[in-house]
Amino acid sequence: MRFTFKNGITKEPAEKKDRITSKLLQQFDEVNLRLQYKCAHWLESKTANWSRKNWMFILVIFTLATSGCSIYVMVDSFSKPRVSSIPITPFVKPTNTLQTHEKMDRLKVAISKGEYEKLVRFRRHMDSLGRSPTGKKIKDSINQNRPGLLDSLTLVEKYYHSQFKK
């Protein structure tokens, strides 16, 4: 199913894109497994006639090489002066941001009981959407298209309750 907008642009549904992506990833996995299988058989055919003595020699060489590299890295890290390879910088709060309670204090707007009841009904509606599969799709699309909506509802509810604490 395609969606057509007023300006004539068509948009594919997200499910179709997900199906295409998962199919593509599945094909990559199959190619990767085939390549691993071929490499394993090639290595097996090349080493099929090696004796136990050859295998032990390769094992000792591999162990010595990896141990040597590990020891080199450890000794090198202790012998160099303390220089941080990754610079550590503190987080800086941008000057143009405000805390949420500061924003609410600046608003000085009273929320009526009727408006608050609308918020509560909307939250109940959103909660009830999560109970059925079709409702979950609707809820997910709302959350995807309106990120932060539920967080904003929570902030407004806290602000409403803070009106009566003063």
N, C-alpha and C positions, 0 to 999 in steps of 0.2 A: 504494500500500500504506500502510495506516495502522497506527500502533503504539498499543496501548491499555495504559495503566498500571493498577495495582491499584486506584487510586482512581477509575477511570473516565474519566480525562482522555485524550484522544486527541492524538497528535502527528503532524503531517505530516512525511514525510521531507524532508531538506534539499534533495534533488535537485529536488523539485517546487517548492519555494520559489525555488530558483535559476532554474528554467525560467520561472516567472511573472515574476520580476524582469527576466530578460533579454528576455522578450517585451514587457514594459512599456517598458523602455528602447528597444527597437527601434521601438515605436510612437511614442515621443517623438521619436526621430531622424527618422522619416518625416514627422511633423507639422512639425518644424523645417525640414526640407528643402523641404516644400511652401510654408511661409511665406516662406522665403528666395527661392524661385522666383517667387512672386507679387509680392514686394517688388521684385525685380529687374526684372520685366516692367513694373510700375507706374512705376518710375523711368525705365526705358527709354522708355516711351510719353510721359512728361512732358518728357523732354529730347531727343526725337527731332528736333525742329525747331530746335535751338540751332545757331548758327553757330560757326565756329572762333574768332571773336573773343569770343563769350560763354564758351566753354570756357576760353580763355586767361585771361580776367578771373576766372573762378571759381577757376582753378588758382593765380593770383597771390594772390587774397584768402585762400585756404586756406593757402598757404605762409606768407604774412605772419602770419596769425593763430596758426598752430602755432609758428612761430619766435618770435613775440612772447611767447607763453605760456612757452616753454622758457627764453627769456632772463630773463623775470620770475622764474621759479622759481630759476634759478641766482643772479641778483643778490640776491634776497630771502634765499637761504640763506647767502650770504656777508656780508650787511649786518647780520643779526641777531646778538645775542650768543650765545655757545655754550650752548644749552639743548638737552638731549637730549629728543627727543620720545618716545622709548621708554626707560623707566627700565631700567637694567642692574643686576640684583641678583645677588649670588653665590649659588651653590648651597650649601645648608646640609644637612649630613648629620643625619638624625633621630637622636635620642639612644637610641631603643629598638632600633636595628638593630645587628646583629653581622656581622662578616665571616665568610665561610664557613669559613675555616680556624680562626677562633676558636670557631665552633660545634662543629667537629669535635674541637678540643682539649678542649672542655668535656665532650663525650660520654664519652670514655675507655671506649669500648666496643670490644671486639675482634671483628673479623669473621672467622668461620671460613672455612676453605678451601672447605667445602661450600656455604656461603652465597655466596661469591664465584663459584663455578662456576655456581650458579643464575643469578646476574646475567649472567655471560658467555653462558650458554645463551639467556637472554631477549634479550640484545642481538643475538645471532646470529639469533634468530627474527625480531626486528624488522627486521634488515637483509634477511633473506630475503623478508619480506613486500613489500619495495619492488621486487622483481623481476618480479612479475606484476600485471596490472591489477586483479584482485580483491583481491590482497594490498595493493596501494597504497591502495585504498579503506579496507580494514581499518586499515592503518597511519595513514592520515589521520584516521580517526574516533577512534583511540586518542589521537593527538596532540591532536586537538580537545577530546576529553572529559577528557584528563589532561595539560594543558599543564605543561611543566616536568619531565615524567617522565624523559625522556632526559637532561636536565641533572642531575637527581638521581642517575641511574645513574652518570654521569661523576664526580660528587662522591664517591659511595660507593666507586667504583673507585680514585680518587686516595687516599682515606682508607685503603683496604685496602693499597695499595702503600706509603703513608707509615708503616704499622705496622712494616714491615721495614727502613726506612731508619734508624730510631732505634737 
